[in-house]
Every structure is written in C-alpha cells, then in structure tokens.
Amino acid sequence: DDSRSGYDIPVGLVSGLTTTAKQNSLDHNWQSNANKQQLTIYGVWELPFGKGRKFSGGNFITRPLVNNWQFSSTYQYSSGAPVSVTASKCVLVGQGTCYPDLNPNFTGAVRMNGSVGSNYVAGGVSPVYINAAAFQDPAAYMIGNAPNRAPYSLWAPGTYSLNASLRKSFPVFERYKFTFQADCFDVPNKVNFGYASTNIDATNFGQTNNGSGNRDFQFAGRFEF
C-alpha cells in the first residue's frame, strides 16, 4: 500500500544492494492492515429457569424475577498488525521520513523487556520493547533497506475482547411489557497495549504509553406497547 519508488532503483542507491531493485520490489511485503489470525465467537443462551425448562424458578414471588433470562456473549481475537519502523533523520529530496537501514552489525534479540506493556505503570516511564540498535539511519541520499512492514518479524501485540449481555422481558398488562438489559463491555478488564512510536529517531521509540480498554457497564430499559 506504499512504495519507495514507482521505478527501478539503480545499484548504489540502496544500502547493501548490489543489483538493481525492480519497481516496487523493496516493498513487496505485508499490507499495513494485514492480520494473520482473527477469531470471533458469539452465542445466545436461554438460562434454564422458567416454564418448560430444567428449573421452575420457585414460587409465585420469585418466578417473575428469575425466569426467562437470556444471556449472550461475544469474544473477538486479533493477532495484531505488522509493525512499520521509520526514521526521520533522512537526507532525501522531499522526504521528511523514510525507512531506516537494518544494522548489519547487530546481533541478539530485537525484542526487549518482555511483551509490550510488561512492567509498565500508568504515568511512569515505559520500558523499551524494541532494540533501536537493530536499525540505523540511512546514509545521505541513500534509500533505507529495512522492509516497510514487519522488519525482523516485528508484529504488534494481539488483542482480544469479551463482552456479555443479560436480558429479560417482564409482562406488564396484556400486550404491554418492559424489557431490561444489562451489558458488560471488556469483561476481563484487559488493557491492550501498542507502541508509542516506531520512529527510531524518536525519544520514545519502542516504548508504550497508549494502553486502551477498560470494563464498562451499560443498563437499558424499554417499555413496549
């Protein structure tokens, strides 16, 4: 979905490249919205309380309260998108940002300090989760050789969400009824973290400060006539 050049790039303009780079060949890679794995599970259950069900619901006082409830839930999982690493100390005509070089002298692990969000306390200083030494700014008037997506197989963290809903209709009079519904969003209260910056020249490169997700409740009532 983007390209360093719409034309062939001659030898000598891309770090470490000893042959001509054919049109778009440097960026023949993952799309920015690529996702290796996605899973959605949903269901609706009639709770076993009420006439004709496993449990009768008790006496005439408790039956209107405990009978005929409906429970529903949705679970969604996404494995995360490919990380795009950029640089801002570029000496290229008309370019404010560019792709960096892969450091040919780098050894070791690119990921650091565990999964994104590990040992991070809101309001504090985030650990660094990507080793900046794995990259370097390209030389003046040179085009960086790092893949535009997922260099070193870097992918954003996966995310998941679990929502639940409880619903019941209460008969009021003849064709009139009142429906009550309670919804819970993000049942496990899971915070999903991402990278604050993936620009190697930014002071917060490889850190996080943008966790999202919190448990919320919503209650609704509807009178039908």
C-alpha positions in Angstrom: 0.0 0.0 0.0 3.0 2.3 -0.3 6.3 2.2 -2.2 9.8 3.7 -2.0 9.8 4.1 -5.8 7.5 3.6 -8.7 10.6 2.9 -10.9 13.6 0.6 -10.8 16.2 1.8 -8.3 19.8 1.7 -9.7 22.7 0.0 -7.9 24.3 2.2 -5.3 21.2 3.9 -4.0 20.0 1.3 -1.6 22.3 0.2 1.3 23.8 -3.2 0.8 22.1 -3.8 -2.5 24.4 -5.0 -5.3 21.7 -5.3 -8.1 19.1 -3.0 -9.4 15.9 -3.0 -7.3 13.0 -3.7 -9.6 9.9 -1.5 -9.4 8.1 -1.9 -6.0 10.4 -4.9 -5.2 11.6 -3.4 -1.9 8.1 -3.1 -0.6 6.7 -6.4 -1.8 5.5 -7.1 1.7 2.6 -7.3 4.2 -0.2 -4.7 3.9 -0.5 -2.3 6.8 -3.8 -3.9 7.8 -2.6 -7.5 7.4 -3.7 -9.8 10.2 -2.6 -13.4 10.4 -5.3 -14.6 12.8 -8.7 -13.4 13.6 -11.3 -15.2 15.6 -14.9 -14.3 16.6 -17.2 -16.4 18.8 -20.7 -15.4 19.7 -23.6 -17.2 21.3 -27.0 -16.7 22.9 -28.3 -18.9 25.7 -31.7 -19.2 27.3 -31.0 -19.6 31.1 -32.6 -22.8 32.5 -35.1 -21.1 34.7 -38.8 -20.9 33.6 -41.7 -22.9 32.4 -40.7 -26.0 30.5 -37.0 -25.6 31.5 -34.8 -27.5 33.9 -35.7 -25.3 36.9 -39.1 -23.9 37.6 -37.9 -20.7 39.1 -39.5 -21.2 42.6 -42.8 -19.8 43.9 -45.1 -17.1 42.5 -42.9 -14.4 44.1 -39.5 -15.4 42.7 -40.7 -16.7 39.3 -41.1 -13.2 37.7 -37.6 -12.3 38.9 -35.6 -15.4 38.0 -37.5 -17.0 35.0 -36.8 -16.5 31.3 -33.5 -14.6 31.3 -31.4 -14.6 28.1 -27.6 -14.4 28.2 -25.4 -13.5 25.2 -21.7 -13.1 24.7 -19.1 -12.2 22.0 -15.4 -12.9 22.0 -13.0 -11.4 19.5 -9.3 -12.1 19.0 -6.9 -10.4 16.6 -3.3 -11.3 16.3 -2.0 -7.8 15.5 -0.7 -5.9 12.5 2.8 -5.7 11.1 5.0 -3.0 12.7 6.3 -0.3 10.3 9.6 1.1 11.5 10.6 4.6 10.2 13.3 7.2 10.6 13.3 11.0 10.5 17.0 11.9 10.0 16.7 11.4 6.3 18.7 13.3 3.7 16.5 12.7 0.7 14.9 15.3 -1.5 11.3 16.0 -0.4 11.3 13.3 2.3 10.6 14.1 5.9 10.6 10.5 7.0 12.0 7.4 5.4 12.7 3.7 6.1 15.9 3.0 8.0 18.6 0.5 7.3 18.9 -2.8 9.1 22.1 -2.6 11.1 24.4 -5.2 9.5 26.5 -5.4 12.7 23.5 -6.1 15.0 23.3 -9.3 16.9 21.0 -10.5 19.6 17.2 -10.1 20.2 15.3 -7.3 18.6 12.5 -7.5 21.2 13.4 -6.4 24.8 11.8 -6.5 28.2 9.1 -9.0 27.5 5.7 -8.3 25.8 4.5 -4.8 25.2 3.1 -3.4 28.4 5.2 -5.6 30.7 6.4 -3.8 33.8 4.8 -0.6 32.7 2.9 1.5 35.3 0.5 4.2 34.0 2.1 7.6 34.4 5.6 6.2 34.7 8.4 5.7 32.3 7.8 2.9 29.9 10.5 0.2 29.3 11.8 -0.1 25.7 10.4 -3.1 23.9 12.3 -2.8 20.5 16.1 -2.6 20.4 16.9 0.6 18.4 20.4 -0.8 17.8 18.9 -3.1 15.2 18.4 -0.2 12.9 20.3 2.8 11.7 19.6 6.0 9.7 20.5 5.6 6.0 23.5 7.5 4.6 22.8 10.8 2.9 20.8 10.5 -0.3 20.6 6.7 0.2 17.3 4.7 0.4 16.9 2.6 3.5 16.8 -1.2 3.1 14.5 -2.1 6.0 11.3 -3.8 5.0 8.4 -1.4 5.1 6.4 -3.9 7.2 7.5 -6.3 9.9 11.3 -5.9 9.9 12.8 -8.7 12.0 9.3 -10.2 12.0 8.0 -7.4 14.3 4.3 -7.6 14.8 2.1 -5.5 17.1 0.6 -7.3 20.1 -2.5 -9.3 19.7 -5.7 -8.1 21.2 -8.9 -9.7 22.5 -12.2 -8.6 23.9 -15.0 -10.3 25.7 -18.5 -8.7 26.1 -21.6 -10.1 27.7 -25.3 -9.2 28.0 -28.2 -10.2 30.2 -31.8 -9.6 29.1 -35.3 -10.2 30.3 -38.8 -9.1 29.4 -41.4 -8.6 32.1 -45.1 -8.8 31.1 -47.0 -5.8 32.5 -50.5 -6.0 31.2 -51.9 -7.9 28.2 -49.7 -6.8 25.2 -47.6 -4.4 27.3 -44.2 -5.5 28.5 -41.0 -4.0 29.9 -37.6 -5.2 28.7 -34.5 -4.8 30.9 -30.9 -5.3 29.6 -27.5 -5.2 31.3 -24.4 -5.1 29.1 -20.8 -5.5 30.2 -18.0 -4.5 27.8 -14.5 -5.9 28.3 -15.5 -8.4 31.0 -11.9 -9.3 31.9 -10.9 -5.6 32.1 -8.0 -6.4 29.7 -5.7 -3.5 28.7 -4.4 -3.7 25.2 -1.0 -2.0 24.6 0.6 -0.6 21.5 3.8 1.2 20.6 4.1 4.9 21.4 6.4 5.4 18.5 8.2 3.2 15.9 10.4 6.0 14.6 14.0 5.1 15.5 14.9 8.8 15.9 12.0 9.5 18.4 12.8 9.6 22.1 10.0 7.2 22.9 10.9 4.7 20.2 9.8 1.2 21.1 8.0 2.3 24.3 4.3 2.3 25.1 2.0 4.8 26.6 -1.2 4.1 24.9 -3.0 1.3 26.6 -6.7 1.0 25.8 -9.5 -1.0 27.2 -11.5 -0.9 30.4 -14.5 -2.6 31.8 -17.8 -0.7 31.3 -21.4 -1.4 32.2 -24.5 -0.2 30.4 -28.1 -0.6 31.6 -31.2 -0.1 29.5 -34.9 -0.4 29.8 -37.6 -0.4 27.1 -41.4 -0.3 27.5 -43.2 -2.0 24.6 -46.9 -1.4 23.9 
